[in-house]
Amino acid sequence: MSETKSEEPTVAVKLFVDKERCKVLFAESDNEFVDVLFGFLTLPLGTVVRLLGKHSQVGCLDEVYKSVEDLSTDYFQTKACKTMLLEPFNSAVDDLCCDQLKVKIDTNPRAVYVCKDANCGANSDCAVTLVRGSICKCGKVMEYIGEWPQDADNTAAAGSNGVFVKECFKFIITDDLQVAPASTSLMLSLLDKFGVRDPAFLEQKILQLNAEKISSVLKRSLTTRQALTGYYFNAPYIDDDSSLYVLPENLYSEQEADVDNKLNNMKFKVLQTKNNLSLLYADVGVDFIDLLFGLLSIPLGSIIRTYDSIYRSIDGSAKGYMNPDA
């Protein structure tokens, strides 16, 4: 792999590689890489699709995103609605959490729009928006005035203490991106799991990951359970649950089930083949389209069952090591 340009910000991660089996057993890093990894969870699905060039391979989301792109603004309530779906807002950026990451994969500036009509009554409310194409209460299109200002002192102070996790700790990351505090017992447990009798036979490789390489890790995390192996060896791997190593249960805190999770039914007509093996198309209403397009605004962290390795790390094994301000 090519060396990272020196002027680009990077985060370091040490991989423990079994070259004979072409597998990354686990990795070790400080808070900077783990912060970036946990930052994946704040990214709306539409942002993920955009960052990966509409080749995220996350189910059918690429096609949903392209549909929004291709539809005329005449089909949307406002032009801003289309913009919000193609460039969904990340609330963690608004809280300046993700702005403090050493390596940021979503570098879209936070543009600010206001109504420039001096006689507009909305000006007294200091009304601003971050969505291009938004309409003011007076009916005029809000115009760009610059980027959202940042408090450099607060950002520097928070960044020096870590963003999501505390700065002073080391972490172990498994191939499927489970994160836990580094310890000798955990490392020995992982070595035993993979049948490694002598750690000296493992190759230790320190990588410096820039934004482009972090994006590649993100894509791997969406398409395989062996994200680090897939990235390091630049080869596709079949998703095989039998190869996963589940971290010991005592690393996770108990979690209460969400018992009040009621879903509303939505009816639509479908046209199937006679043998019912293929669905040709569905005749749906605007409610279903709103729901479908709305998927693009959902953060990865909300898709708990699909992306549970990183999520469980935050709520379990790494919980005591999180920055209380994040």
C-alpha positions as a Markdown table, in Angstrom:
| # | Residue | x | y | z |
|---|---|---|---|---|
| 1 | Met | 0.0 | 0.0 | 0.0 |
| 2 | Ser | 1.2 | 3.5 | -0.8 |
| 3 | Glu | 2.5 | 5.8 | 1.9 |
| 4 | Thr | 0.1 | 8.5 | 3.1 |
| 5 | Lys | 1.1 | 12.1 | 2.2 |
| 6 | Ser | 2.7 | 13.8 | 5.1 |
| 7 | Glu | 0.6 | 16.9 | 5.0 |
| 8 | Glu | -2.7 | 15.0 | 5.4 |
| 9 | Pro | -4.0 | 14.3 | 8.9 |
| 10 | Thr | -3.8 | 10.6 | 9.8 |
| 11 | Val | -4.6 | 8.3 | 12.7 |
| 12 | Ala | -2.4 | 5.4 | 13.6 |
| 13 | Val | -3.5 | 1.8 | 14.2 |
| 14 | Lys | -1.4 | -1.3 | 14.8 |
| 15 | Leu | -2.5 | -4.5 | 13.1 |
| 16 | Phe | -1.6 | -8.0 | 14.4 |
| 17 | Val | -1.5 | -10.0 | 11.1 |
| 18 | Asp | -1.3 | -13.7 | 10.5 |
| 19 | Lys | 0.3 | -13.6 | 7.1 |
| 20 | Glu | 0.1 | -17.4 | 6.7 |
| 21 | Arg | -3.7 | -17.3 | 6.9 |
| 22 | Cys | -4.0 | -13.8 | 5.3 |
| 23 | Lys | -6.0 | -12.5 | 8.3 |
| 24 | Val | -5.8 | -9.6 | 10.6 |
| 25 | Leu | -6.5 | -11.1 | 14.1 |
| 26 | Phe | -7.0 | -7.8 | 15.8 |
| 27 | Ala | -5.7 | -4.2 | 16.1 |
| 28 | Glu | -4.5 | -1.9 | 18.8 |
| 29 | Ser | -4.9 | 1.9 | 18.8 |
| 30 | Asp | -5.3 | 4.9 | 21.0 |
| 31 | Asn | -8.4 | 7.1 | 21.2 |
| 32 | Glu | -7.9 | 8.9 | 17.9 |
| 33 | Phe | -8.8 | 5.9 | 15.7 |
| 34 | Val | -11.5 | 4.7 | 18.0 |
| 35 | Asp | -13.1 | 8.2 | 17.9 |
| 36 | Val | -13.1 | 8.1 | 14.1 |
| 37 | Leu | -14.6 | 4.6 | 14.2 |
| 38 | Phe | -17.3 | 5.6 | 16.7 |
| 39 | Gly | -17.9 | 8.6 | 14.5 |
| 40 | Phe | -19.2 | 6.3 | 11.8 |
| 41 | Leu | -22.4 | 5.8 | 13.9 |
| 42 | Thr | -23.3 | 9.5 | 13.6 |
| 43 | Leu | -23.3 | 9.5 | 9.8 |
| 44 | Pro | -26.7 | 9.5 | 8.2 |
| 45 | Leu | -27.2 | 6.7 | 5.6 |
| 46 | Gly | -27.5 | 9.3 | 2.8 |
| 47 | Thr | -24.1 | 10.7 | 3.8 |
| 48 | Val | -22.6 | 7.2 | 3.7 |
| 49 | Val | -23.9 | 6.6 | 0.2 |
| 50 | Arg | -22.6 | 10.0 | -1.0 |
| 51 | Leu | -19.2 | 9.6 | 0.6 |
| 52 | Leu | -18.8 | 6.2 | -1.0 |
| 53 | Gly | -19.7 | 7.5 | -4.5 |
| 54 | Lys | -23.1 | 5.7 | -4.5 |
| 55 | His | -21.3 | 2.4 | -4.3 |
| 56 | Ser | -21.9 | 1.7 | -0.6 |
| 57 | Gln | -23.5 | -1.7 | -1.4 |
| 58 | Val | -25.7 | -1.3 | 1.6 |
| 59 | Gly | -28.8 | -3.2 | 0.4 |
| 60 | Cys | -30.7 | -1.0 | -2.0 |
| 61 | Leu | -29.8 | 2.3 | -0.5 |
| 62 | Asp | -27.6 | 3.3 | -3.4 |
| 63 | Glu | -30.7 | 3.1 | -5.7 |
| 64 | Val | -32.8 | 5.0 | -3.2 |
| 65 | Tyr | -30.2 | 7.8 | -3.2 |
| 66 | Lys | -30.0 | 7.8 | -7.0 |
| 67 | Ser | -33.8 | 8.0 | -7.2 |
| 68 | Val | -33.9 | 11.1 | -5.1 |
| 69 | Glu | -31.1 | 12.6 | -7.3 |
| 70 | Asp | -32.9 | 11.8 | -10.5 |
| 71 | Leu | -36.4 | 13.0 | -9.5 |
| 72 | Ser | -37.3 | 16.6 | -10.4 |
| 73 | Thr | -37.8 | 19.0 | -7.6 |
| 74 | Asp | -41.4 | 19.3 | -8.9 |
| 75 | Tyr | -42.1 | 16.0 | -7.0 |
| 76 | Phe | -40.8 | 17.3 | -3.7 |
| 77 | Gln | -42.6 | 19.6 | -1.3 |
| 78 | Thr | -39.8 | 22.1 | -1.6 |
| 79 | Lys | -36.3 | 22.2 | -3.2 |
| 80 | Ala | -34.9 | 22.0 | 0.3 |
| 81 | Cys | -36.6 | 18.7 | 0.9 |
| 82 | Lys | -34.5 | 17.1 | -1.9 |
| 83 | Thr | -31.3 | 18.8 | -0.5 |
| 84 | Met | -32.0 | 17.4 | 3.0 |
| 85 | Leu | -32.2 | 13.9 | 1.6 |
| 86 | Leu | -29.1 | 14.1 | -0.5 |
| 87 | Glu | -27.1 | 16.0 | 2.1 |
| 88 | Pro | -28.7 | 14.9 | 5.4 |
| 89 | Phe | -27.7 | 16.9 | 8.5 |
| 90 | Asn | -25.4 | 15.2 | 11.0 |
| 91 | Ser | -26.5 | 16.5 | 14.5 |
| 92 | Ala | -23.1 | 15.4 | 15.9 |
| 93 | Val | -21.4 | 18.0 | 13.7 |
| 94 | Asp | -23.8 | 20.6 | 15.1 |
| 95 | Asp | -22.5 | 19.7 | 18.6 |
| 96 | Leu | -19.0 | 20.0 | 17.2 |
| 97 | Cys | -18.2 | 16.4 | 18.2 |
| 98 | Cys | -17.3 | 15.3 | 14.7 |
| 99 | Asp | -15.5 | 18.6 | 13.9 |
| 100 | Gln | -13.0 | 17.6 | 16.6 |
| 101 | Leu | -12.0 | 14.3 | 15.0 |
| 102 | Lys | -8.4 | 14.3 | 13.8 |
| 103 | Val | -9.5 | 12.7 | 10.5 |
| 104 | Lys | -12.8 | 13.7 | 9.1 |
| 105 | Ile | -14.3 | 11.8 | 6.2 |
| 106 | Asp | -17.2 | 14.1 | 5.7 |
| 107 | Thr | -15.7 | 17.5 | 5.0 |
| 108 | Asn | -18.7 | 19.3 | 3.6 |
| 109 | Pro | -18.7 | 22.8 | 5.1 |
| 110 | Arg | -21.7 | 23.8 | 7.2 |
| 111 | Ala | -23.1 | 26.6 | 5.0 |
| 112 | Val | -25.4 | 29.2 | 6.6 |
| 113 | Tyr | -28.4 | 30.7 | 4.7 |
| 114 | Val | -30.6 | 33.7 | 5.7 |
| 115 | Cys | -33.2 | 35.9 | 4.2 |
| 116 | Lys | -31.5 | 39.0 | 2.9 |
| 117 | Asp | -34.7 | 41.0 | 2.6 |
| 118 | Ala | -34.2 | 43.8 | 5.1 |
| 119 | Asn | -38.0 | 44.2 | 5.4 |
| 120 | Cys | -38.7 | 40.6 | 6.2 |
| 121 | Gly | -40.4 | 40.1 | 9.5 |
| 122 | Ala | -38.5 | 36.8 | 10.1 |
| 123 | Asn | -35.3 | 38.7 | 10.5 |
| 124 | Ser | -36.3 | 39.7 | 14.0 |
| 125 | Asp | -36.3 | 36.0 | 15.0 |
| 126 | Cys | -32.6 | 35.7 | 13.8 |
| 127 | Ala | -33.9 | 32.9 | 11.5 |
| 128 | Val | -31.1 | 30.9 | 9.8 |
| 129 | Thr | -30.9 | 27.5 | 8.1 |
| 130 | Leu | -28.2 | 25.1 | 7.1 |
| 131 | Val | -30.2 | 23.7 | 4.2 |
| 132 | Arg | -29.6 | 25.0 | 0.7 |
| 133 | Gly | -32.8 | 26.0 | -1.1 |
| 134 | Ser | -34.8 | 26.7 | 2.1 |
| 135 | Ile | -37.7 | 29.1 | 1.8 |
| 136 | Cys | -38.1 | 31.9 | 4.3 |
| 137 | Lys | -41.5 | 32.7 | 6.0 |
| 138 | Cys | -41.8 | 35.6 | 3.7 |
| 139 | Gly | -41.7 | 33.3 | 0.7 |
| 140 | Lys | -38.2 | 34.2 | -0.6 |
| 141 | Val | -35.3 | 31.8 | -1.0 |
| 142 | Met | -32.8 | 32.1 | 1.8 |
| 143 | Glu | -29.3 | 33.0 | 0.5 |
| 144 | Tyr | -25.8 | 31.9 | 1.5 |
| 145 | Ile | -23.8 | 34.2 | 3.8 |
| 146 | Gly | -20.9 | 32.0 | 4.8 |
| 147 | Glu | -19.9 | 29.0 | 6.9 |
| 148 | Trp | -21.0 | 28.3 | 10.4 |
| 149 | Pro | -18.4 | 29.8 | 12.8 |
| 150 | Gln | -16.5 | 27.6 | 15.2 |
| 151 | Asp | -15.1 | 28.4 | 18.6 |
| 152 | Ala | -11.4 | 27.5 | 18.1 |
| 153 | Asp | -10.7 | 27.5 | 21.8 |
| 154 | Asn | -13.5 | 25.0 | 22.7 |
| 155 | Thr | -12.6 | 22.8 | 19.7 |
| 156 | Ala | -9.0 | 22.6 | 20.6 |
| 157 | Ala | -9.7 | 22.0 | 24.3 |
| 158 | Ala | -12.1 | 19.2 | 23.5 |
| 159 | Gly | -9.9 | 17.6 | 20.9 |
| 160 | Ser | -7.0 | 17.5 | 23.2 |
| 161 | Asn | -9.0 | 15.4 | 25.7 |
| 162 | Gly | -10.4 | 13.0 | 23.1 |
| 163 | Val | -13.8 | 13.3 | 21.3 |
| 164 | Phe | -15.9 | 10.3 | 22.1 |
| 165 | Val | -13.5 | 8.3 | 24.3 |
| 166 | Lys | -11.0 | 9.5 | 26.8 |
| 167 | Glu | -7.5 | 10.3 | 25.6 |
| 168 | Cys | -5.4 | 8.3 | 28.1 |
| 169 | Phe | -6.5 | 4.8 | 27.1 |
| 170 | Lys | -5.5 | 2.1 | 24.6 |
| 171 | Phe | -8.0 | -0.1 | 22.9 |
| 172 | Ile | -8.3 | -3.4 | 21.1 |
| 173 | Ile | -10.3 | -3.6 | 17.9 |
| 174 | Thr | -11.4 | -7.0 | 16.5 |
| 175 | Asp | -11.6 | -7.8 | 12.8 |
| 176 | Asp | -15.4 | -7.1 | 12.9 |
| 177 | Leu | -14.7 | -3.8 | 14.7 |
| 178 | Gln | -15.7 | -4.6 | 18.2 |
| 179 | Val | -13.9 | -2.3 | 20.6 |
| 180 | Ala | -12.7 | -3.0 | 24.1 |
| 181 | Pro | -10.1 | -1.5 | 26.5 |
| 182 | Ala | -6.7 | -3.0 | 25.8 |
| 183 | Ser | -5.5 | -5.6 | 28.4 |
| 184 | Thr | -3.1 | -8.5 | 28.5 |
| 185 | Ser | -6.0 | -10.9 | 29.3 |
| 186 | Leu | -8.0 | -9.9 | 26.3 |
| 187 | Met | -5.0 | -10.1 | 24.0 |
| 188 | Leu | -4.2 | -13.6 | 25.3 |
| 189 | Ser | -7.8 | -14.6 | 24.9 |
| 190 | Leu | -7.8 | -13.5 | 21.2 |
| 191 | Leu | -4.5 | -15.3 | 20.6 |
| 192 | Asp | -6.0 | -18.4 | 22.1 |
| 193 | Lys | -9.1 | -18.1 | 20.0 |
| 194 | Phe | -7.1 | -18.1 | 16.8 |
| 195 | Gly | -4.7 | -20.8 | 18.0 |
| 196 | Val | -1.6 | -18.6 | 18.1 |
| 197 | Arg | 0.9 | -20.3 | 20.4 |
| 198 | Asp | 3.7 | -17.8 | 19.8 |
| 199 | Pro | 2.8 | -14.1 | 19.2 |
| 200 | Ala | 6.3 | -13.6 | 17.7 |
| 201 | Phe | 5.0 | -15.3 | 14.5 |
| 202 | Leu | 2.5 | -12.5 | 14.0 |
| 203 | Glu | 3.5 | -9.5 | 11.9 |
| 204 | Gln | 2.8 | -6.2 | 13.6 |
| 205 | Lys | 2.1 | -3.5 | 11.1 |
| 206 | Ile | 1.4 | 0.2 | 12.0 |
| 207 | Leu | -0.8 | 2.0 | 9.5 |
| 208 | Gln | -1.3 | 5.7 | 9.1 |
| 209 | Leu | -4.9 | 6.1 | 7.9 |
| 210 | Asn | -6.0 | 9.3 | 6.1 |
| 211 | Ala | -9.6 | 10.3 | 5.2 |
| 212 | Glu | -9.5 | 8.2 | 2.0 |
| 213 | Lys | -8.3 | 5.1 | 3.8 |
| 214 | Ile | -10.8 | 5.6 | 6.6 |
| 215 | Ser | -13.5 | 5.7 | 4.0 |
| 216 | Ser | -12.3 | 2.4 | 2.7 |
| 217 | Val | -12.6 | 0.9 | 6.2 |
| 218 | Leu | -16.1 | 2.3 | 6.5 |
| 219 | Lys | -17.1 | 0.6 | 3.2 |
| 220 | Arg | -15.6 | -2.7 | 4.3 |
| 221 | Ser | -17.5 | -2.4 | 7.6 |
| 222 | Leu | -20.8 | -2.3 | 5.6 |
| 223 | Thr | -20.0 | -5.2 | 3.3 |
| 224 | Thr | -18.1 | -7.7 | 5.4 |
| 225 | Arg | -17.6 | -8.9 | 9.0 |
| 226 | Gln | -13.9 | -9.0 | 8.4 |
| 227 | Ala | -13.3 | -5.3 | 7.8 |
| 228 | Leu | -9.7 | -5.0 | 8.9 |
| 229 | Thr | -8.7 | -8.1 | 7.0 |
| 230 | Gly | -10.5 | -7.0 | 3.9 |
| 231 | Tyr | -8.9 | -3.6 | 4.0 |
| 232 | Tyr | -5.4 | -4.7 | 4.7 |
| 233 | Phe | -5.3 | -7.5 | 2.1 |
| 234 | Asn | -7.5 | -5.5 | -0.3 |
| 235 | Ala | -9.6 | -8.6 | -1.1 |
| 236 | Pro | -13.3 | -9.4 | -0.7 |
| 237 | Tyr | -14.3 | -11.8 | 2.1 |
| 238 | Ile | -17.4 | -13.9 | 2.5 |
| 239 | Asp | -19.5 | -12.9 | 5.5 |
| 240 | Asp | -19.0 | -16.0 | 7.7 |
| 241 | Asp | -20.5 | -15.6 | 11.2 |
| 242 | Ser | -18.6 | -18.7 | 12.3 |
| 243 | Ser | -15.3 | -16.8 | 12.0 |
| 244 | Leu | -16.4 | -14.1 | 14.4 |
| 245 | Tyr | -14.9 | -13.8 | 17.9 |
| 246 | Val | -17.5 | -12.5 | 20.4 |
| 247 | Leu | -15.9 | -10.5 | 23.2 |
| 248 | Pro | -16.5 | -11.9 | 26.7 |
| 249 | Glu | -19.9 | -10.9 | 28.1 |
| 250 | Asn | -18.4 | -9.3 | 31.2 |
| 251 | Leu | -17.1 | -6.5 | 29.0 |
| 252 | Tyr | -20.6 | -5.4 | 28.3 |
| 253 | Ser | -23.0 | -3.7 | 30.6 |
| 254 | Glu | -26.6 | -5.0 | 31.0 |
| 255 | Gln | -29.0 | -3.3 | 28.5 |
| 256 | Glu | -32.8 | -2.9 | 29.0 |
| 257 | Ala | -35.0 | -4.0 | 26.2 |
| 258 | Asp | -37.2 | -1.3 | 24.5 |
| 259 | Val | -40.7 | -2.6 | 25.4 |
| 260 | Asp | -42.6 | 0.3 | 23.9 |
| 261 | Asn | -41.8 | -0.2 | 20.2 |
| 262 | Lys | -45.0 | -0.1 | 18.3 |
| 263 | Leu | -45.0 | -0.1 | 14.5 |
| 264 | Asn | -47.8 | 1.3 | 12.3 |
| 265 | Asn | -48.9 | -0.8 | 9.3 |
| 266 | Met | -48.8 | 0.6 | 5.8 |
| 267 | Lys | -50.7 | -1.0 | 2.9 |
| 268 | Phe | -49.7 | -1.0 | -0.8 |
| 269 | Lys | -50.4 | -3.1 | -3.9 |
| 270 | Val | -47.8 | -5.4 | -5.5 |
| 271 | Leu | -47.6 | -7.2 | -8.8 |
| 272 | Gln | -46.1 | -10.6 | -8.5 |
| 273 | Thr | -45.3 | -13.4 | -11.0 |
| 274 | Lys | -47.8 | -16.3 | -10.9 |
| 275 | Asn | -45.4 | -18.5 | -8.8 |
| 276 | Asn | -45.0 | -15.6 | -6.3 |
| 277 | Leu | -41.2 | -15.9 | -6.5 |
| 278 | Ser | -40.6 | -12.5 | -7.9 |
| 279 | Leu | -42.1 | -9.1 | -7.2 |
| 280 | Leu | -42.3 | -6.9 | -10.4 |
| 281 | Tyr | -43.3 | -3.6 | -8.8 |
| 282 | Ala | -45.4 | -2.0 | -6.1 |
| 283 | Asp | -48.1 | 0.6 | -6.3 |
| 284 | Val | -47.6 | 2.8 | -3.3 |
| 285 | Gly | -48.7 | 6.1 | -1.9 |
| 286 | Val | -46.7 | 9.2 | -0.8 |
| 287 | Asp | -46.5 | 7.9 | 2.8 |
| 288 | Phe | -44.4 | 4.9 | 1.7 |
| 289 | Ile | -42.2 | 7.1 | -0.5 |
| 290 | Asp | -41.7 | 9.5 | 2.4 |
| 291 | Leu | -40.7 | 6.5 | 4.6 |
| 292 | Leu | -38.4 | 5.1 | 1.9 |
| 293 | Phe | -36.6 | 8.4 | 1.2 |
| 294 | Gly | -36.5 | 9.1 | 5.0 |
| 295 | Leu | -34.1 | 6.2 | 5.4 |
| 296 | Leu | -31.4 | 8.4 | 4.0 |
| 297 | Ser | -31.6 | 10.6 | 7.0 |
| 298 | Ile | -31.2 | 7.8 | 9.6 |
| 299 | Pro | -27.8 | 7.7 | 11.4 |
| 300 | Leu | -25.9 | 4.4 | 11.2 |
| 301 | Gly | -26.0 | 4.2 | 15.0 |
| 302 | Ser | -29.8 | 3.9 | 14.9 |
| 303 | Ile | -29.5 | 0.7 | 12.9 |
| 304 | Ile | -28.6 | -1.2 | 16.0 |
| 305 | Arg | -29.2 | -4.8 | 14.9 |
| 306 | Thr | -27.2 | -4.4 | 11.6 |
| 307 | Tyr | -24.3 | -2.5 | 13.0 |
| 308 | Asp | -24.2 | -3.9 | 16.5 |
| 309 | Ser | -20.5 | -4.5 | 16.9 |
| 310 | Ile | -19.5 | -0.8 | 17.2 |
| 311 | Tyr | -22.8 | 0.1 | 18.9 |
| 312 | Arg | -22.4 | -2.6 | 21.6 |
| 313 | Ser | -18.8 | -1.4 | 22.2 |
| 314 | Ile | -20.1 | 2.1 | 23.0 |
| 315 | Asp | -22.8 | 0.8 | 25.3 |
| 316 | Gly | -20.8 | -2.0 | 26.7 |
| 317 | Ser | -17.1 | -2.8 | 26.9 |
| 318 | Ala | -16.0 | 0.8 | 26.1 |
| 319 | Lys | -18.7 | 2.5 | 28.1 |
| 320 | Gly | -16.5 | 3.5 | 31.1 |
| 321 | Tyr | -13.9 | 5.0 | 28.8 |
| 322 | Met | -16.2 | 7.4 | 26.9 |
| 323 | Asn | -15.7 | 11.1 | 27.1 |
| 324 | Pro | -18.7 | 12.4 | 29.3 |
| 325 | Asp | -19.1 | 15.5 | 27.2 |
| 326 | Ala | -19.5 | 13.5 | 23.9 |
